[in-house]
Amino acid sequence: MKKTLKVAFLTVFTLVMLSLVFMVTGCGYTFSYNGIEGTEINEDGELIVYYTNGTSESLGVLQTKPGNNGGNTTINVSGSSTSVATSKAARSIVDVITDGGAGSGVIYKYNEKDDGYFIITNFHVVSYVDDFKRMFISDSIEVLLYGNEYAEGAISAKYVGGSMNYDIAVLFVKNNDIIKASSATTVTVADSNKITIGDTAIAIGNARGEGISVTSGVVSVDSETITMTAADEKTTVDFRVLRTDAPINRGNSGGGLFNENGDLIGIVNAKTIVDGVEGTGYAIPSTLAVNVADNIIDNCYGTENTSVKRALLGITVSIIDSNSVYDQENGKIFIVETIYVVEATETNLFGSSIKPNDIIKSITLDGKETLNVTRQFHVIDYLLQARVGDTGVLVVERAGNLVSLPFTITEDCIVTYN
């Protein structure tokens, strides 16, 4: 079925969001990832992978190279690892079509109780501004699965909630016959806190509103802050993002950025368009994106609330030292910052136990994995997981000693973050 496009060209600033405004008769996609049942090398030297659904594929011809000085043998596969990663990743990508435009989304989590799926996209994909500069959520939101990008494949989606300041929104779709007949599945999420420069970056999304397409590159910057105009077209916001040189196009908004394993490392949301600058696309890091998404699901799904509820500890922190560290075990270089307490409010969650110049070492919420704090953004991102009543421990270094500071999340420390 032919797609009809009507592109609304926006005034070009240094940074632009990437949803595409158009009218379309159909567009979209599907996928699902099967587990690996076994592998073998056939008589032609191909590495064959057998999946649990009964299918198999060749990853290419193996080539061996003896290790130096009698060391381990290196085995290379001549096939395309990018192709394998893309095939896995694309199974979780959808087109997002609204009454005002088009973008992309990622199938994130299955809801067993209501037999449906939560989908992550950008807030600016599902919102719009009218002629009077008033912002609304689109009345009509549909998603389409890879390989089924026609009007007949459109699946109605419900807006659960979102945050303009994080540029993340969550949708919900019922597990209907279209999905059941497809190979669609939830995405595998990587820990974006472990990303470093040079890592593989594969962008998959509804580029130009013409269906799912793939571009690839590397991570250029693992974490930085960009300032731009928000979805309401009047508020200036700061987004924490990672930068990539993978080509990013309008319509990629809300789609995924994936690593060499096909695991999600970011939600694409912007690019730089200016003469003399190339290869500067941006994505919201995956760990931040899913923390926001889970916050929306927990605080909004099944309620009238549609906003993020964020916990604050009542302290101001800053960077006292920053350096690069080379990890010989995996051959990667990481930035490590030393984070210290600048000041604490009178209503902070630690009372007089917290002191200026305390160096923050780790933070733990009950039931959550302990996070070793080596970047300034770690504590803020982590606290998106906090809910009223949760208890936790902040470990600080003071005068060379480690001090554990317990805290409890109260209603008073929760703020709405639109």
C-alpha positions in Angstrom: 0.0 0.0 0.0 1.5 3.4 -1.0 2.2 5.8 1.8 1.3 9.5 1.4 3.7 11.9 2.9 3.3 15.6 3.7 6.5 16.8 5.5 6.2 20.0 7.6 9.7 21.6 7.5 10.7 23.1 10.8 12.9 26.1 11.3 16.4 24.6 11.7 18.2 25.3 15.0 21.5 23.9 16.2 19.6 21.0 17.7 16.3 19.6 16.4 14.0 16.8 17.6 13.3 14.1 15.1 9.7 13.2 14.9 8.2 13.6 11.4 5.0 15.4 10.6 2.9 13.8 7.9 -0.2 12.0 6.8 0.1 8.2 6.2 -2.1 5.4 5.2 0.0 2.8 6.9 3.5 2.2 8.3 5.1 0.0 10.9 6.9 -3.2 12.1 7.3 -6.5 14.3 9.7 -8.9 15.8 10.6 -11.5 18.5 13.8 -12.9 19.9 14.0 -16.7 20.3 16.4 -18.3 22.7 19.5 -20.2 21.5 19.1 -24.0 21.7 22.5 -25.0 20.4 25.3 -24.4 17.9 27.5 -26.4 15.6 30.1 -26.0 12.9 29.1 -27.7 9.7 31.2 -29.4 7.1 31.6 -26.1 5.2 33.0 -24.4 8.3 29.9 -22.3 9.0 28.9 -21.5 12.6 25.2 -22.6 12.7 22.9 -21.3 15.6 19.8 -23.3 16.4 16.9 -21.4 18.1 14.2 -22.7 20.4 11.5 -22.1 17.8 13.0 -24.6 15.5 14.7 -22.2 13.1 18.4 -21.8 12.5 20.8 -19.4 10.8 24.5 -19.3 9.7 26.6 -16.6 11.3 29.3 -17.1 8.7 32.4 -19.1 8.0 34.9 -19.6 10.9 38.5 -18.6 10.4 41.1 -19.6 12.9 44.3 -17.8 13.8 46.8 -19.4 16.2 47.6 -17.4 19.3 51.0 -15.8 19.8 53.7 -17.9 21.6 51.4 -20.9 21.8 48.5 -19.0 23.3 44.8 -19.4 22.8 43.5 -19.7 19.3 41.5 -16.8 18.0 38.3 -17.6 16.0 36.7 -15.1 13.8 33.4 -15.3 12.0 33.4 -13.9 8.4 29.6 -13.2 8.5 28.2 -9.8 9.6 27.8 -9.5 13.3 25.9 -6.2 12.7 23.3 -8.1 10.7 22.8 -10.6 13.5 22.5 -7.8 16.1 20.1 -5.8 13.9 17.9 -8.8 13.4 17.6 -9.3 17.1 17.1 -5.6 17.9 14.6 -4.9 15.1 12.1 -7.3 16.6 11.3 -4.8 19.3 11.0 -1.7 17.1 7.7 -0.2 16.1 6.5 2.7 14.0 4.4 5.2 16.1 1.8 7.0 14.1 -0.2 9.9 15.6 -2.8 12.3 14.2 0.0 14.9 14.0 3.0 12.9 12.7 5.2 9.9 13.0 8.1 8.6 14.9 9.3 5.3 16.4 9.1 3.3 19.6 10.6 0.3 21.4 8.6 -2.6 22.9 9.8 -2.5 26.5 7.8 -4.7 28.9 5.0 -7.2 28.9 2.1 -6.7 31.4 0.7 -10.2 32.2 -2.3 -8.9 34.2 -3.7 -6.9 31.3 -2.1 -9.0 28.5 -0.4 -6.2 26.8 2.9 -4.4 26.1 4.4 -1.1 27.3 6.2 0.8 24.6 8.8 3.5 25.1 8.9 6.5 22.8 9.8 10.2 22.9 7.4 12.6 24.5 7.7 14.9 21.5 6.5 12.1 19.2 3.1 11.8 20.9 2.5 15.5 21.7 1.8 18.5 19.6 1.3 22.3 19.8 -1.8 24.0 18.3 -2.0 27.4 16.7 -2.4 29.0 20.1 0.9 27.4 21.4 -1.0 25.0 23.7 0.5 21.6 24.1 -1.7 18.4 23.9 -1.2 14.6 23.7 -2.4 13.2 20.4 -5.9 11.9 20.4 -5.0 9.0 18.0 -1.9 6.9 18.5 -1.2 3.7 16.6 1.8 1.5 16.3 2.8 -0.8 13.5 5.1 -3.8 13.5 8.0 -4.5 11.3 6.9 -6.3 8.2 3.3 -5.2 8.6 3.4 -1.5 7.7 -0.1 -1.1 6.3 -3.3 0.4 7.5 -4.7 -3.1 8.3 -1.8 -3.7 10.7 -2.4 -0.6 12.8 -2.6 -1.3 16.5 -4.3 1.2 18.8 -2.1 2.5 21.6 -3.0 4.2 24.8 -0.9 7.0 26.3 0.1 6.0 29.8 2.2 9.0 30.8 5.3 11.0 30.0 7.8 13.7 30.8 8.6 16.6 28.5 11.7 17.3 30.6 13.1 13.8 30.0 11.5 13.5 26.5 10.2 10.0 27.4 6.6 8.7 27.1 5.1 5.3 27.6 2.3 3.7 25.5 0.3 0.6 26.1 -1.1 -1.8 23.5 -3.2 -4.9 24.0 -1.7 -8.3 22.9 -4.0 -8.6 19.9 -4.1 -11.1 17.1 -1.7 -9.0 15.0 1.0 -9.2 17.7 0.3 -12.8 18.4 0.7 -13.7 14.8 4.0 -11.8 14.6 7.5 -12.4 16.0 7.4 -9.2 18.1 9.0 -9.3 21.5 10.3 -7.1 24.3 13.7 -5.4 24.0 16.9 -6.5 25.8 18.2 -3.5 27.7 22.0 -2.9 28.2 23.4 -1.0 31.1 24.3 2.4 29.5 26.4 3.3 32.5 29.0 0.8 31.1 29.1 2.4 27.6 32.3 4.0 26.4 33.5 5.8 23.3 33.9 3.7 20.2 31.2 1.2 21.2 29.0 0.0 18.3 25.8 2.1 17.8 23.0 0.8 15.5 20.1 3.1 15.1 16.8 1.5 14.1 13.6 3.5 13.5 10.9 4.9 11.2 13.3 7.2 9.3 11.4 9.8 7.2 8.2 8.0 8.0 8.9 5.4 5.4 9.2 2.4 7.6 12.0 0.8 9.6 15.5 1.4 8.4 18.9 0.9 9.9 22.1 3.0 10.2 25.2 2.3 12.2 28.2 4.0 13.7 29.9 4.3 17.1 29.3 6.1 20.4 31.1 9.4 20.1 30.4 10.7 23.6 29.1 8.4 26.4 27.3 11.2 28.4 26.8 14.9 27.9 24.1 17.5 28.3 22.4 19.3 25.4 20.2 22.3 25.7 17.2 22.7 23.4 13.6 23.8 23.1 11.2 21.3 24.5 8.1 19.8 22.9 6.0 22.7 24.0 8.1 24.8 21.6 8.8 27.4 24.3 10.5 25.8 27.3 14.3 25.4 27.3 15.4 22.1 28.7 18.6 20.2 29.3 18.7 16.5 28.2 21.4 14.1 29.3 22.3 12.1 26.2 24.9 10.0 24.5 26.2 11.1 21.2 26.6 8.9 18.1 27.9 9.3 14.5 25.3 6.8 13.3 23.1 8.7 10.7 19.9 9.9 12.4 16.9 11.1 10.4 13.5 12.6 11.1 11.2 9.9 12.2 13.9 8.1 14.2 12.6 9.8 17.3 11.7 7.3 19.9 13.5 4.5 18.1 16.3 2.4 19.5 20.1 2.7 19.5 21.6 -0.7 20.0 25.1 -2.2 20.7 26.9 -5.1 18.9 24.7 -7.6 20.7 21.4 -6.0 19.6 20.8 -4.8 23.1 19.3 -1.3 23.7 21.7 1.4 24.7 19.6 4.5 24.0 16.3 6.0 22.8 17.1 8.3 19.8 15.7 11.9 20.3 17.7 14.6 18.5 20.5 15.6 16.1 22.5 18.6 15.2 21.7 20.3 11.9 24.2 23.1 11.2 26.6 23.8 8.3 30.0 22.2 8.9 28.8 19.7 11.5 28.2 16.0 10.6 27.6 12.8 12.5 26.1 14.3 15.7 23.0 12.4 16.7 21.8 12.0 20.2 20.0 9.3 22.3 18.7 9.2 25.9 20.9 6.6 27.6 19.0 3.3 28.1 19.4 3.1 31.8 18.0 6.6 32.2 15.2 5.9 29.7 14.0 2.7 31.4 14.2 4.3 34.9 11.9 7.0 33.6 9.7 4.5 31.8 9.3 2.3 35.0 8.6 5.5 37.0 5.8 6.3 34.5 4.4 2.8 34.6 4.4 2.6 38.4 3.0 6.1 39.0 0.7 6.5 36.0 -0.7 3.2 34.7 -4.2 2.7 35.9 -4.4 6.2 37.4 -5.3 9.7 36.3 -1.7 10.8 36.9 0.4 11.1 33.7 3.7 12.6 35.2 7.0 11.3 36.6 7.3 11.4 40.4 10.9 11.9 41.2 12.6 11.5 44.7 15.0 14.1 46.0 17.5 13.5 48.8 17.8 17.2 49.6 21.5 17.5 48.8 23.5 19.3 46.2 26.5 17.5 44.7 29.3 18.4 42.4 32.5 17.0 40.8 35.7 17.5 42.7 37.9 15.4 40.3 37.5 13.7 36.9 39.9 11.4 35.0 40.0 8.7 32.4 40.7 5.1 33.5 41.8 2.3 31.2 40.3 -1.1 32.0 42.9 -3.6 30.8 40.6 -6.5 31.3 38.2 -5.4 28.5 40.4 -2.9 26.7 38.1 0.0 27.2 38.5 3.5 28.6 36.1 5.1 31.1 35.6 8.5 32.7 35.6 8.3 36.5 34.5 11.3 38.5 34.8 12.0 42.3 31.4 13.3 43.5 31.1 15.3 46.8 28.4 17.0 48.8 28.3 20.7 48.3 25.4 21.5 50.7 22.3 19.9 52.3 18.9 21.5 52.8 17.3 21.7 56.2 14.8 19.1 55.1 17.3 16.6 53.6 16.7 12.9 54.3 19.9 12.4 56.4 19.5 15.2 59.0 22.8 16.3 60.5 24.4 13.0 59.5 25.4 14.3 56.1 28.3 16.8 55.9 29.6 19.1 53.3 32.6 17.6 51.4 31.4 14.0 52.0 32.5 12.0 49.0 29.7 9.8 47.7 30.8 6.2 47.1 27.5 4.3 46.5 23.8 4.2 46.9 21.4 1.3 47.5 17.6 1.1 47.5 16.1 -2.0 49.2 15.5 -4.7 46.5 17.7 -2.8 44.0 21.3 -3.4 43.0 23.9 -1.2 44.7 25.2 1.5 42.4 28.8 2.5 42.8 28.8 6.2 42.1 31.5 7.2 39.6 29.6 9.9 37.7 27.6 12.9 38.8 24.4 11.8 37.1 24.4 8.4 38.8 22.5 9.4 41.9 19.9 11.4 40.1 19.2 8.7 37.6 19.1 6.0 40.2 16.6 7.8 42.4 14.0 7.6 39.6 13.5 4.0 40.9 12.6 5.3 44.4 9.0 5.0 45.6 7.4 6.3 48.8 8.2 4.1 51.7 11.4 2.7 50.2 14.5 2.6 52.4 18.1 2.9 51.3 21.7 3.6 52.2 24.1 6.3 50.9 27.7 5.4 51.6 30.1 8.4 51.8 33.8 8.7 52.5 34.7 11.2 55.2 38.2 11.8 56.5 39.3 8.5 54.9 36.5 6.4 56.5 33.4 5.0 54.9 30.1 6.1 56.6 26.7 4.5 55.9 23.8 7.0 55.9 20.4 5.3 55.9 17.3 7.1 54.5 13.6 6.6 53.9 11.7 8.0 50.9 8.8 10.1 52.2 6.0 11.8 50.4 7.6 15.2 51.2 10.7 14.4 49.1 8.7 13.4 46.0 8.3 16.0 43.2 6.3 16.0 40.0 8.5 16.2 37.0 6.5 17.0 33.9 
